[in-house]
Amino acid sequence: MKRNMELISFRHRTYGRMKIEMKKKALAKTSEEFDRRFDSGEDIHDLIDMSKATVVPHGKKVRITLDIAESLVKDIDEIRGRIGVDRGALIKVWLHEKVKQEKAAGG
């Protein structure tokens, strides 16, 4: 069995007579590598430094109602089904990305 040694390094510790071998994953060097490893199904929990994680408050939520063409809803549902997210969550992400893009373009 061939192992990909660039992704795995080993640390050895000895406690009394027992030698314990622990695998430590090499951190992803780029976001593309992180995405590739995540998309391939690798457990990425060891690659994330949660000590630096922050919660970004978005303020009070407001409910809105939209009338959207049925064909657009079907297209959205096809995409969300493929990537495995809720329809509302997908639309919120898209709206957030578009607002960020428009703000950056507008100065």
C-alpha positions as CSV (number, residue, x, y, z in Angstrom):
1,M,0.0,0.0,0.0
2,K,1.4,3.3,-1.1
3,R,1.0,6.3,1.3
4,N,1.1,10.0,0.4
5,M,3.9,11.0,2.7
6,E,3.7,14.7,1.8
7,L,0.3,15.0,3.6
8,I,1.3,12.9,6.7
9,S,4.1,13.4,9.1
10,F,4.7,11.3,12.2
11,R,5.6,12.1,15.8
12,H,6.9,9.4,18.1
13,R,6.5,9.4,21.9
14,T,7.6,6.8,24.3
15,Y,5.8,6.3,27.6
16,G,7.6,3.6,29.7
17,R,7.9,0.7,27.3
18,M,5.0,1.7,25.1
19,K,5.8,3.6,22.0
20,I,2.9,5.6,20.6
21,E,2.9,6.8,17.0
22,M,0.6,9.8,16.2
23,K,-0.2,11.0,12.7
24,K,-0.1,14.7,12.2
25,K,-1.5,16.2,9.0
26,A,0.5,18.8,7.2
27,L,-1.4,22.1,7.0
28,A,-2.8,23.1,3.6
29,K,-0.4,25.7,2.1
30,T,-3.1,27.3,-0.1
31,S,-6.8,27.7,-0.1
32,E,-6.9,25.6,-3.3
33,E,-5.2,22.7,-1.6
34,F,-7.5,23.1,1.4
35,D,-10.5,23.0,-0.9
36,R,-9.1,20.0,-2.9
37,R,-8.6,18.0,0.3
38,F,-12.0,18.9,1.7
39,D,-13.7,18.0,-1.7
40,S,-11.9,14.7,-1.7
41,G,-13.5,13.8,1.6
42,E,-10.5,14.2,3.9
43,D,-11.2,15.0,7.5
44,I,-10.1,18.7,7.7
45,H,-10.7,19.3,11.4
46,D,-7.0,19.1,12.1
47,L,-6.3,21.7,9.4
48,I,-8.4,24.4,11.0
49,D,-7.1,26.6,13.9
50,M,-10.3,27.2,15.8
51,S,-8.5,29.4,18.3
52,K,-8.6,32.2,15.8
53,A,-12.2,31.7,14.7
54,T,-14.6,34.6,15.1
55,V,-18.3,34.9,14.9
56,V,-19.4,37.7,12.6
57,P,-22.7,39.2,13.8
58,H,-25.0,40.2,11.0
59,G,-27.5,42.1,13.1
60,K,-31.2,41.7,13.5
61,K,-32.8,39.3,10.9
62,V,-35.7,40.6,8.8
63,R,-38.1,38.3,7.0
64,I,-38.7,39.1,3.3
65,T,-41.0,37.5,0.7
66,L,-40.1,37.2,-2.9
67,D,-42.1,36.2,-5.9
68,I,-39.8,34.1,-8.2
69,A,-40.5,32.3,-11.4
70,E,-41.1,28.6,-11.0
71,S,-38.3,27.8,-13.5
72,L,-35.8,29.8,-11.4
73,V,-36.9,28.0,-8.3
74,K,-36.4,24.6,-10.1
75,D,-32.9,25.7,-11.2
76,I,-32.0,26.8,-7.7
77,D,-33.3,23.5,-6.3
78,E,-31.2,21.6,-8.8
79,I,-28.1,23.4,-7.7
80,R,-28.8,23.2,-4.0
81,G,-29.5,19.5,-4.3
82,R,-26.2,18.9,-6.1
83,I,-24.2,20.7,-3.4
84,G,-26.3,19.6,-0.5
85,V,-27.6,22.8,1.1
86,D,-30.9,24.3,2.0
87,R,-32.5,26.6,-0.6
88,G,-32.8,29.5,1.8
89,A,-29.1,29.1,2.9
90,L,-28.0,29.1,-0.8
91,I,-30.0,32.2,-1.7
92,K,-28.6,34.0,1.4
93,V,-25.0,33.1,0.5
94,W,-25.6,34.3,-3.1
95,L,-27.2,37.6,-1.9
96,H,-24.3,38.2,0.5
97,E,-21.7,37.5,-2.2
98,K,-23.4,39.8,-4.7
99,V,-23.8,42.7,-2.1
100,K,-20.1,42.3,-1.2
101,Q,-19.2,42.4,-4.9
102,E,-21.3,45.5,-5.5
103,K,-20.0,47.3,-2.4
104,A,-16.4,46.6,-3.6
105,A,-17.1,47.9,-7.1
106,G,-18.8,51.0,-5.8
107,G,-16.0,52.0,-3.6
